[in-house]
Amino acid sequence: MPADSYVDVRDGASDVRREQERIAFDQGLTLMEQARATPQSPALALEASRYMQTLWGHLIRDLSHPANDLSDELKGNLISIGLWTIKETDAIIAGKGENWGPLIEINRTIRDGIAA
């Protein structure tokens, strides 16, 4: 019986965590969409970029943790997407472009996968 209770709590905590991640992606997507819509505002671009870098930094640490039970292939793919997002937002911060379209698209896909 205690083992069943642990599984229920763990699974419930996992649902809460997924919801928190979905909300975090929603916030990041909103910021990126605002930055794309207002290219004359470097402050919005900086805020969106830093937000996404922070979000992906946390996710990459979680994905790298040995207790993370996702498949190695999925973890590797997500880490690659996270590193790409960080690289692309670094370029935006450095003033080397503001190509928000692919960033928004891939991060929306990840967000939608979390909600599924």
C-alpha positions in Angstrom: 0.0 0.0 0.0 2.7 2.6 0.8 4.3 1.9 -2.6 1.0 2.6 -4.3 0.7 5.9 -2.4 4.2 6.9 -3.4 3.5 6.3 -7.1 0.2 8.3 -6.8 2.1 11.2 -5.2 5.0 11.0 -7.7 2.6 10.9 -10.6 0.6 13.8 -9.2 3.8 15.8 -8.7 4.7 15.1 -12.3 1.4 16.5 -13.5 2.0 19.6 -11.5 5.5 20.0 -12.8 4.3 19.6 -16.4 1.7 22.3 -15.9 4.4 24.6 -14.4 6.6 24.0 -17.4 3.7 24.6 -19.8 3.0 27.9 -18.0 6.7 28.9 -18.2 6.7 28.2 -21.9 3.5 30.2 -22.4 5.2 33.2 -20.7 8.3 32.8 -22.8 6.3 32.5 -26.0 4.3 35.7 -25.1 7.6 37.6 -24.5 9.1 36.3 -27.8 5.9 37.2 -29.7 5.9 40.7 -28.2 9.6 41.1 -29.1 8.9 40.0 -32.7 6.0 42.4 -33.0 8.1 45.3 -31.6 11.5 45.1 -33.3 12.3 48.7 -32.4 12.3 47.7 -28.7 15.7 46.1 -27.7 14.5 45.9 -24.1 11.7 43.4 -25.1 14.2 41.4 -27.1 16.6 41.3 -24.2 13.8 40.3 -21.7 12.5 37.5 -24.0 16.0 36.2 -24.7 17.1 36.2 -21.1 13.8 34.5 -20.0 14.2 31.7 -22.6 17.9 31.2 -21.6 16.9 30.9 -18.0 14.0 28.6 -18.7 16.2 26.3 -20.9 19.0 26.4 -18.4 16.7 25.0 -15.7 15.3 22.4 -18.1 18.8 21.3 -19.3 19.9 20.8 -15.7 16.8 18.8 -15.0 17.2 16.7 -18.2 20.9 16.0 -17.2 20.0 14.8 -13.7 20.4 11.0 -13.3 16.9 10.8 -11.7 15.2 12.1 -14.9 13.4 9.1 -16.3 12.9 10.2 -19.8 14.6 8.1 -22.5 18.2 9.1 -23.3 17.2 9.9 -26.9 14.4 12.3 -25.8 16.7 13.9 -23.2 19.4 14.4 -25.8 17.0 15.9 -28.3 15.5 18.3 -25.8 19.0 19.3 -24.6 20.0 20.0 -28.2 16.9 22.2 -28.7 17.7 24.0 -25.4 21.3 24.7 -26.5 20.1 25.8 -29.9 17.6 28.2 -28.2 20.3 29.6 -26.0 22.7 30.1 -29.0 20.0 31.8 -31.0 19.0 34.1 -28.1 22.7 34.9 -27.6 22.8 36.1 -31.2 19.8 38.3 -30.5 21.3 39.8 -27.4 24.5 40.5 -29.4 22.5 42.3 -32.0 23.3 39.7 -34.7 19.7 39.2 -35.7 16.2 38.9 -34.5 14.8 35.8 -36.2 12.1 35.0 -33.7 10.0 32.8 -36.0 12.0 29.5 -35.6 12.4 30.2 -31.9 8.7 30.7 -31.4 7.8 27.7 -33.6 10.1 25.2 -31.9 9.3 26.4 -28.4 5.6 26.3 -29.1 6.0 22.7 -30.3 7.8 21.8 -27.1 5.1 23.5 -25.0 2.4 21.6 -26.9 4.2 18.4 -26.3 4.3 19.0 -22.6 0.5 19.6 -22.5 -0.2 16.4 -24.4 
